[in-house]
Amino acid sequence: MLEYSPLHELKRREAALKIINSKVKEDRSNLYDLTGLSGGFPVKQEDINLLETYAGPAIFEEKLQPLGVKHLGGEKVLALNRTSSGILATILALVKPGRKVVHFLPQLPTHPSIPRSVDLVNGNYIEFTDTDEFKVTEKTDLVIITGSTMDHQVITEEDFLKIIEVSGNVPVLVDDASGARLRTIVYKQPRAIDMGADLVITSTDKLMDGPRGGLMSGEAELIDLIKTKSHQFGLEAQPPLIAGMVGALENFKPDRILESRFKKQEVYQALLEDFSVEETPTGVMILPENVIKELKGKGMDTPLNEDVAATVLAMILLREYSIITIPAVGMPGASPTIRIDMASKDAERLEVEYITQAFKGSFARLEEVAGDEETCKTILFG
Ligand SMILES: *Cc1c(COP(=O)(O)O)cnc(C)c1O
């Protein structure tokens, strides 16, 4: 039986990268990265000579400070290797063994970095998706709010404010990996800090063309504690990453996110004719449970579980249609939901027709192979 283990995920990711490698060697323009994480490394020629251990931070941390505060609010900015690193550093700094971390998110699943980090400090992790049930106790060291989930489910402003109120004096960290853009630009909500959060972290490659990295801001005193931990455990961003973040924030244009919503509507309407697709703020997604439902609806009897089936579909999209989605390239623990983001840079080059044909063709192929585990293994792992 094909299972969905971290080791399998790693092997699948390696297979996906190999396919991408051979496609890119032919021609980068044949590849369509629709993950919304296409990132980039916008550093200027004159910056490259400054990418040194001490000169680098001296220059780029200073440049990052006002740009980060403008984007996120807060008093002091901290650059981390990834959003996950920032979450870990915060939990290491603020949560004592046996104490609680209470997480509110609009919808499951949770980003795995949160429960895993709490586990490392022997804390207790509790999560809520209903504000009426949410509570903190004497034992709570940290509240985390996810502003926008991995599947781009966005918290309402009302729920956000309610959690802030219920949290009282407990520090609140907002995981706004994509939310710092989706919530504010698409949903016109205030920045997390402006709604009373103490700390916020965002990913500089989600809905902006920056490198994969975590940009945190908040109360200076808390940031200093977290920064200390980040240095102790090597979680901080290195100079090249900080330089990339500076360039990304300088170049950031909210308009592409707003414009992508029109093309998204076209894709959504076209796919809706054949699939149980759902809208996200800037794209569409097919949930793993709906991949299985579609297969069963067509009378298929498949031994695959829903996460594996979705991943096979993502690998077919990559192999046969050169479309990159997260379930193909994601790291262990990434969401198996097939999501395409029309705010991705590569989406600009794609016709709606190509996308619908790619989904139809890939699904037809999945139907052919879903009963045959050996073929699925070859599709997943090469
Ligand atoms: C992407 C994401 C993260 C983690 O970002 P990494 O760059 O993978 O560390 C954490 N939380 C949420 C909600 C995310 O969407």
PDBQT file of the ligand as one rigid body, heavy atoms in Angstrom, charges set to zero:
ROOT
HETATM    1  C1  LIG A 401       3.948  28.721   3.886  1.00  0.00    +0.000 C 
HETATM    2  C2  LIG A 401       3.450  28.751   5.254  1.00  0.00    +0.000 A 
HETATM    3  C3  LIG A 401       4.313  28.566   6.347  1.00  0.00    +0.000 A 
HETATM    4  C4  LIG A 401       5.766  28.186   6.223  1.00  0.00    +0.000 C 
HETATM    5  O1  LIG A 401       6.571  28.843   5.302  1.00  0.00    +0.000 OA
HETATM    6  P1  LIG A 401       8.009  28.191   4.990  1.00  0.00    +0.000 P 
HETATM    7  O2  LIG A 401       8.647  29.131   4.064  1.00  0.00    +0.000 OA
HETATM    8  O3  LIG A 401       7.722  26.888   4.342  1.00  0.00    +0.000 OA
HETATM    9  O4  LIG A 401       8.709  28.006   6.266  1.00  0.00    +0.000 OA
HETATM   10  C5  LIG A 401       3.764  28.641   7.606  1.00  0.00    +0.000 A 
HETATM   11  N1  LIG A 401       2.468  28.906   7.792  1.00  0.00    +0.000 NA
HETATM   12  C6  LIG A 401       1.601  29.102   6.767  1.00  0.00    +0.000 A 
HETATM   13  C7  LIG A 401       0.163  29.408   7.050  1.00  0.00    +0.000 C 
HETATM   14  C8  LIG A 401       2.070  29.021   5.466  1.00  0.00    +0.000 A 
HETATM   15  O5  LIG A 401       1.211  29.195   4.450  1.00  0.00    +0.000 OA
ENDROOT
TORSDOF 0
